[in-house]
């Protein structure tokens, strides 16, 4: 059977663009219309499944509007990773330390972490002294998204999310910690305060983090946000230390 030049072109396009992402509840292609390499003619190899549309909506709302990903969607991503369904798109992050910057009031800080660390001295901690920060180690309290105001046990509500936003970029976390009241870094856990500039430090290999770097590389809906170098913490995140910036 002969094939036309148009059909041949289509086969070549599908071979280049539509290589299967894997197999699972999202079909063979994950958000194909959102890919940076999407077919310029506007065609996609398959329609999104219903659950795929829900997941896409949750991810876009998280990136664009800082909405926590609901527990049901977080559980879905975890199950896809654990099953190895789409290994180039959904994966855990375990590349070293991750950070979360927050601006919190003094009384909340002391109730959670105790006394402020002493100011660094140039002769025993020159890097911390130059960066105007002090490190507190031995922090045993886990960071828990369940402490958010309005949290409730729910599979489909952002208020029931087990997810929290972290970054692999320490400088980015520091900038969040110095934001005035009303910034998302403090408001989602402690309310809106101008207080102490704190950066939490966690070891990614000792906790569960979803790696967002494949999303940055593959999908256009992340445009404008790659500089945040975000990873998504799941559940309680156990801290190794924290920095207080003065």
KEKE-3310 file (N, C-alpha, C; in steps of 0.2 Angstrom, whole numbers, plus 5000, padded with zeros to 4 digits):
npx = (5004:5003:5009:5005:5015:5011:5006:5018:5026:5018:5020:5034:5034:5027:5036:5046:5041:5031:5035:5032:5028:5028:5018:5002:4990:4988:4988:4998:5005:5009:5001:5002:4999:5004:5018:5034:5039:5028:5017:5018:5007:4997:4991:4988:4994:4985:4970:4969:4966:4953:4958:4970:4968:4963:4975:4984:4978:4979:4993:4996:4989:4996:5009:5006:4998:5002:4995:4992:4995:4983:4979:4975:4980:4994:4996:4993:5004:5015:5012:5013:5027:5032:5028:5035:5029:5030:5045:5053:5047:5039:5047:5057:5066:5082:5094:5103:5104:5089:5079:5069:5062:5056:5047:5045:5036:5044:5039:5033:5044:5052:5044:5044:5057:5065:5079:5086:5100:5117:5125:5135:5153:5167:5179:5177:5167:5167:5161:5147:5147:5150:5139:5129:5122:5116:5118:5108:5109:5104:5090:5075:5062:5049:5045:5029:5016:5003:5001:4996:4984:4967:4969:4963:4959:4958:4955:4954:4955:4964:4967:4969:4981:4996:5007:5022:5031:5048:5065:5079:5088:5098:5099:5088:5078:5083:5079:5065:5063:5065:5055:5041:5027:5013:5018:5019:5027:5027:5014:5006:5008:5010:5003:5002:5016:5029:5044:5056:5069:5070:5078:5074:5082:5084:5088:5087:5087:5083:5070:5054:5053:5046:5053:5053:5061:5060:5048:5050:5059:5051:5038:5028:5020:5027:5035:5043:5045:5056:5067:5064:5068:5061:5056:5044:5039:5033:5022:5027:5042:5058:5070:5087:5094:5094:5094:5096:5094:5100)
npy = (4994:5011:5026:5043:5058:5067:5059:5052:5063:5065:5053:5055:5066:5061:5051:5059:5069:5063:5052:5039:5043:5035:5022:5022:5028:5040:5038:5036:5048:5062:5077:5082:5093:5103:5103:5109:5105:5103:5099:5110:5111:5110:5098:5084:5068:5061:5063:5071:5062:5061:5062:5066:5079:5085:5084:5092:5104:5106:5107:5118:5128:5128:5132:5145:5152:5149:5139:5127:5110:5098:5084:5072:5074:5075:5062:5055:5059:5054:5040:5037:5040:5030:5018:5019:5025:5036:5040:5050:5062:5062:5062:5059:5070:5070:5077:5083:5096:5106:5121:5132:5148:5159:5172:5176:5179:5184:5177:5166:5160:5157:5148:5137:5134:5138:5147:5161:5159:5163:5178:5176:5175:5183:5176:5163:5158:5163:5163:5163:5175:5184:5183:5188:5179:5167:5150:5137:5121:5104:5104:5098:5098:5094:5101:5104:5103:5101:5110:5122:5135:5131:5119:5103:5086:5079:5073:5080:5094:5109:5114:5103:5098:5089:5095:5105:5120:5121:5125:5122:5132:5142:5156:5160:5156:5164:5177:5175:5174:5187:5195:5207:5207:5197:5190:5174:5165:5166:5168:5156:5147:5153:5165:5183:5192:5203:5199:5188:5183:5168:5153:5137:5122:5106:5089:5082:5068:5062:5064:5067:5073:5080:5081:5096:5099:5092:5096:5110:5109:5102:5107:5121:5128:5132:5143:5157:5154:5146:5150:5149:5137:5126:5113:5100:5097:5083:5079:5078:5087:5084:5093:5098:5109:5127:5143:5160:5176:5192)
npz = (5000:4995:5002:5005:5002:5012:5022:5025:5030:5041:5049:5051:5059:5070:5075:5079:5088:5095:5103:5114:5131:5141:5151:5158:5169:5163:5149:5134:5132:5140:5144:5130:5122:5128:5128:5124:5112:5105:5091:5077:5069:5077:5081:5091:5098:5106:5116:5132:5146:5158:5172:5169:5164:5176:5184:5176:5178:5191:5193:5185:5192:5203:5199:5193:5201:5214:5221:5233:5229:5228:5240:5234:5220:5223:5228:5217:5208:5216:5215:5201:5200:5209:5202:5191:5179:5170:5168:5164:5166:5179:5194:5209:5219:5224:5226:5235:5247:5251:5251:5261:5262:5274:5283:5299:5314:5330:5342:5337:5330:5342:5349:5341:5337:5348:5356:5347:5336:5340:5334:5320:5320:5312:5313:5316:5308:5294:5281:5285:5292:5283:5275:5283:5292:5304:5309:5314:5321:5324:5323:5328:5325:5313:5298:5294:5283:5287:5297:5292:5293:5292:5287:5283:5284:5269:5253:5241:5242:5242:5254:5261:5257:5256:5252:5250:5246:5240:5237:5227:5226:5236:5237:5232:5241:5252:5247:5247:5261:5265:5261:5263:5274:5269:5259:5250:5256:5270:5273:5271:5281:5293:5294:5290:5292:5297:5301:5308:5297:5290:5284:5281:5281:5272:5270:5255:5252:5263:5264:5256:5240:5226:5210:5200:5189:5177:5172:5170:5159:5149:5147:5141:5150:5161:5159:5163:5176:5179:5186:5199:5203:5209:5220:5226:5242:5251:5263:5280:5283:5287:5296:5294:5298:5301:5294:5301:5296:5297)
capx = (5000:5007:5008:5007:5020:5008:5006:5025:5028:5015:5024:5040:5033:5025:5041:5051:5038:5026:5038:5028:5031:5027:5012:4999:4983:4988:4989:5005:5008:5008:5000:5006:4998:5008:5025:5038:5040:5022:5017:5017:5001:4992:4988:4991:4993:4979:4967:4970:4961:4950:4962:4976:4965:4963:4982:4987:4975:4982:5000:4996:4987:5002:5014:5004:4995:5005:4990:4995:4993:4978:4982:4974:4985:5000:4996:4993:5011:5019:5010:5016:5034:5033:5026:5039:5025:5033:5051:5057:5042:5038:5053:5059:5072:5087:5101:5106:5100:5084:5078:5062:5063:5050:5047:5040:5037:5049:5036:5032:5050:5055:5040:5045:5064:5069:5082:5090:5107:5121:5128:5142:5160:5171:5185:5175:5162:5168:5156:5141:5148:5149:5132:5125:5117:5118:5116:5106:5108:5100:5083:5071:5055:5048:5041:5023:5010:4996:5000:4993:4978:4962:4970:4958:4960:4954:4959:4953:4955:4971:4968:4971:4987:5002:5013:5024:5036:5055:5069:5086:5092:5098:5098:5080:5075:5084:5074:5058:5063:5066:5049:5037:5021:5008:5021:5017:5032:5025:5007:5002:5009:5010:4999:5006:5020:5036:5048:5063:5071:5073:5078:5074:5087:5082:5091:5082:5088:5080:5063:5051:5052:5045:5057:5050:5065:5058:5042:5053:5062:5047:5032:5028:5016:5032:5038:5044:5046:5061:5072:5062:5071:5056:5054:5038:5039:5027:5021:5032:5049:5063:5075:5094:5096:5091:5098:5093:5097:5099)
capy = (5000:5017:5031:5049:5062:5070:5054:5051:5068:5064:5048:5057:5071:5057:5048:5064:5073:5059:5046:5038:5045:5029:5019:5022:5031:5046:5036:5036:5055:5066:5084:5083:5099:5108:5102:5114:5102:5101:5099:5116:5111:5110:5091:5080:5061:5058:5068:5070:5058:5065:5063:5070:5086:5087:5085:5098:5110:5107:5109:5125:5132:5128:5136:5151:5155:5147:5135:5120:5104:5094:5078:5067:5075:5073:5055:5052:5059:5049:5033:5037:5039:5023:5013:5021:5025:5041:5041:5056:5067:5062:5058:5062:5074:5068:5080:5087:5101:5110:5127:5136:5154:5162:5178:5174:5183:5181:5173:5160:5157:5154:5143:5132:5132:5140:5153:5163:5157:5169:5181:5173:5179:5182:5172:5155:5156:5169:5164:5165:5182:5189:5183:5190:5174:5162:5143:5133:5114:5100:5106:5091:5099:5093:5106:5100:5107:5101:5116:5127:5137:5129:5112:5097:5079:5079:5071:5084:5101:5112:5115:5096:5097:5087:5097:5112:5123:5122:5127:5120:5138:5145:5163:5161:5155:5170:5182:5174:5175:5194:5198:5209:5203:5196:5185:5168:5161:5166:5168:5150:5143:5157:5171:5188:5195:5205:5196:5185:5180:5161:5149:5130:5117:5099:5085:5079:5061:5060:5067:5066:5079:5079:5085:5099:5101:5089:5100:5116:5107:5099:5111:5128:5131:5134:5148:5163:5151:5141:5153:5147:5130:5123:5106:5100:5093:5079:5077:5081:5087:5084:5098:5097:5115:5133:5150:5166:5181:5198)
capz = (5000:4995:5007:5002:5005:5018:5027:5027:5034:5048:5052:5054:5065:5076:5077:5082:5093:5099:5106:5120:5137:5146:5151:5165:5169:5159:5142:5132:5131:5146:5142:5124:5119:5132:5127:5120:5106:5102:5084:5075:5066:5082:5082:5097:5097:5110:5120:5139:5150:5163:5177:5166:5164:5183:5186:5173:5181:5198:5192:5182:5197:5208:5196:5191:5207:5221:5225:5235:5225:5233:5242:5229:5215:5226:5229:5210:5206:5219:5213:5195:5201:5212:5197:5185:5173:5165:5172:5162:5168:5186:5197:5215:5219:5229:5224:5240:5252:5248:5256:5261:5265:5277:5287:5304:5320:5335:5346:5333:5330:5348:5351:5336:5337:5354:5355:5341:5336:5341:5328:5318:5321:5306:5314:5316:5303:5290:5276:5288:5294:5277:5272:5289:5294:5309:5308:5320:5319:5328:5323:5328:5323:5306:5294:5292:5279:5291:5302:5289:5295:5287:5285:5285:5281:5263:5247:5235:5244:5243:5261:5264:5254:5260:5248:5252:5241:5242:5231:5227:5226:5243:5236:5230:5248:5256:5245:5250:5268:5267:5258:5268:5276:5264:5254:5251:5260:5277:5274:5270:5287:5300:5293:5287:5297:5296:5307:5307:5291:5292:5279:5283:5277:5273:5266:5250:5252:5269:5264:5249:5236:5219:5206:5195:5183:5170:5170:5167:5153:5144:5146:5141:5156:5166:5156:5168:5183:5180:5190:5206:5205:5215:5221:5230:5247:5252:5270:5285:5280:5293:5295:5296:5301:5298:5295:5303:5292:5301)
cpx = (5004:5005:5009:5012:5017:5008:5013:5027:5025:5018:5031:5039:5031:5031:5046:5047:5034:5029:5034:5032:5031:5020:5009:4992:4982:4988:4996:5009:5005:5007:5003:5005:5002:5016:5028:5039:5034:5021:5015:5010:4995:4989:4992:4990:4987:4976:4969:4964:4958:4954:4968:4974:4965:4970:4985:4984:4978:4989:5001:4994:4993:5007:5012:5002:4997:4999:4993:4991:4989:4982:4981:4978:4992:5001:4997:5001:5015:5018:5013:5024:5036:5032:5031:5036:5028:5039:5054:5053:5041:5044:5054:5065:5076:5094:5104:5101:5095:5082:5071:5063:5056:5052:5042:5041:5041:5045:5035:5039:5053:5050:5041:5053:5068:5073:5085:5097:5111:5124:5134:5148:5164:5177:5183:5170:5162:5163:5149:5141:5147:5142:5127:5120:5120:5115:5114:5105:5104:5093:5078:5064:5054:5044:5035:5018:5004:4996:4997:4986:4973:4964:4965:4960:4955:4958:4959:4953:4962:4972:4970:4977:4992:5008:5015:5030:5043:5059:5076:5091:5092:5097:5091:5077:5076:5080:5067:5058:5063:5060:5045:5031:5016:5011:5019:5021:5030:5018:5003:5003:5008:5006:5004:5009:5026:5040:5055:5064:5074:5073:5079:5079:5085:5086:5086:5082:5084:5072:5060:5050:5051:5049:5053:5054:5063:5052:5045:5056:5057:5041:5032:5024:5021:5036:5038:5045:5052:5066:5070:5066:5067:5056:5048:5039:5033:5027:5026:5039:5054:5069:5082:5097:5092:5096:5094:5097:5096:5101)
cpy = (5006:5022:5038:5053:5065:5065:5052:5057:5067:5059:5050:5062:5067:5054:5053:5067:5068:5052:5045:5040:5040:5026:5020:5025:5037:5045:5036:5042:5059:5074:5085:5090:5105:5108:5108:5112:5100:5103:5106:5117:5111:5103:5088:5072:5058:5064:5066:5066:5063:5067:5067:5078:5089:5088:5091:5104:5112:5110:5116:5130:5133:5133:5144:5155:5153:5143:5129:5114:5100:5087:5072:5068:5073:5066:5052:5053:5054:5042:5032:5036:5032:5017:5014:5022:5030:5044:5048:5063:5068:5058:5062:5065:5072:5071:5084:5091:5105:5115:5129:5142:5157:5168:5177:5178:5180:5176:5166:5156:5153:5148:5136:5129:5134:5146:5155:5161:5164:5171:5178:5178:5178:5177:5164:5153:5162:5169:5166:5173:5186:5189:5185:5185:5170:5155:5140:5126:5111:5102:5100:5092:5098:5099:5102:5105:5106:5106:5122:5129:5135:5122:5107:5091:5079:5077:5076:5092:5103:5113:5108:5094:5094:5090:5104:5114:5124:5123:5124:5126:5142:5153:5165:5161:5161:5176:5181:5176:5183:5198:5201:5205:5203:5191:5178:5163:5161:5165:5161:5146:5147:5164:5177:5192:5198:5203:5194:5182:5173:5157:5142:5126:5110:5095:5081:5071:5058:5061:5065:5072:5077:5084:5089:5101:5098:5094:5107:5114:5105:5104:5118:5132:5133:5140:5154:5160:5147:5144:5151:5141:5126:5115:5106:5095:5089:5077:5081:5081:5088:5088:5096:5103:5121:5138:5155:5171:5188:5204)
cpz = (5000:5000:5004:5005:5012:5024:5030:5032:5041:5052:5055:5060:5071:5079:5081:5089:5098:5102:5113:5126:5142:5145:5158:5164:5165:5151:5141:5131:5137:5144:5135:5121:5122:5131:5123:5113:5102:5094:5082:5072:5071:5084:5088:5096:5101:5114:5127:5142:5155:5169:5175:5166:5171:5186:5183:5176:5188:5198:5190:5188:5202:5206:5195:5197:5214:5225:5227:5231:5230:5234:5237:5223:5217:5226:5222:5207:5209:5216:5206:5195:5204:5207:5191:5178:5168:5168:5170:5164:5176:5189:5204:5214:5225:5227:5229:5244:5248:5253:5255:5265:5268:5282:5293:5310:5325:5339:5343:5332:5336:5350:5347:5337:5343:5353:5349:5341:5337:5334:5326:5319:5315:5307:5315:5311:5298:5284:5279:5290:5288:5274:5278:5291:5300:5308:5314:5318:5325:5329:5322:5325:5316:5304:5292:5289:5283:5296:5299:5292:5289:5285:5287:5281:5275:5257:5241:5236:5244:5250:5265:5260:5258:5257:5250:5247:5244:5236:5232:5227:5232:5242:5235:5237:5252:5254:5247:5258:5270:5264:5264:5269:5270:5259:5256:5255:5267:5278:5274:5277:5293:5299:5290:5292:5294:5302:5306:5301:5292:5285:5282:5278:5278:5268:5261:5251:5258:5270:5257:5246:5229:5215:5200:5189:5177:5167:5166:5160:5147:5142:5146:5146:5161:5165:5162:5175:5184:5185:5198:5208:5210:5214:5226:5236:5249:5259:5274:5282:5286:5291:5297:5300:5299:5299:5297:5300:5296:5297)
residu = (UNK:UNK:UNK:UNK:UNK:UNK:UNK:UNK:UNK:UNK:UNK:UNK:UNK:UNK:UNK:UNK:UNK:UNK:UNK:UNK:UNK:UNK:UNK:UNK:UNK:UNK:UNK:UNK:UNK:UNK:UNK:UNK:UNK:UNK:UNK:UNK:UNK:UNK:UNK:UNK:UNK:UNK:UNK:UNK:UNK:UNK:UNK:UNK:UNK:UNK:UNK:UNK:UNK:UNK:UNK:UNK:UNK:UNK:UNK:UNK:UNK:UNK:UNK:UNK:UNK:UNK:UNK:UNK:UNK:UNK:UNK:UNK:UNK:UNK:UNK:UNK:UNK:UNK:UNK:UNK:UNK:UNK:UNK:UNK:UNK:UNK:UNK:UNK:UNK:UNK:UNK:UNK:UNK:UNK:UNK:UNK:UNK:UNK:UNK:UNK:UNK:UNK:UNK:UNK:UNK:UNK:UNK:UNK:UNK:UNK:UNK:UNK:UNK:UNK:UNK:UNK:UNK:UNK:UNK:UNK:UNK:UNK:UNK:UNK:UNK:UNK:UNK:UNK:UNK:UNK:UNK:UNK:UNK:UNK:UNK:UNK:UNK:UNK:UNK:UNK:UNK:UNK:UNK:UNK:UNK:UNK:UNK:UNK:UNK:UNK:UNK:UNK:UNK:UNK:UNK:UNK:UNK:UNK:UNK:UNK:UNK:UNK:UNK:UNK:UNK:UNK:UNK:UNK:UNK:UNK:UNK:UNK:UNK:UNK:UNK:UNK:UNK:UNK:UNK:UNK:UNK:UNK:UNK:UNK:UNK:UNK:UNK:UNK:UNK:UNK:UNK:UNK:UNK:UNK:UNK:UNK:UNK:UNK:UNK:UNK:UNK:UNK:UNK:UNK:UNK:UNK:UNK:UNK:UNK:UNK:UNK:UNK:UNK:UNK:UNK:UNK:UNK:UNK:UNK:UNK:UNK:UNK:UNK:UNK:UNK:UNK:UNK:UNK:UNK:UNK:UNK:UNK:UNK:UNK:UNK:UNK:UNK:UNK:UNK:UNK:UNK:UNK:UNK:UNK:UNK:UNK)
# end
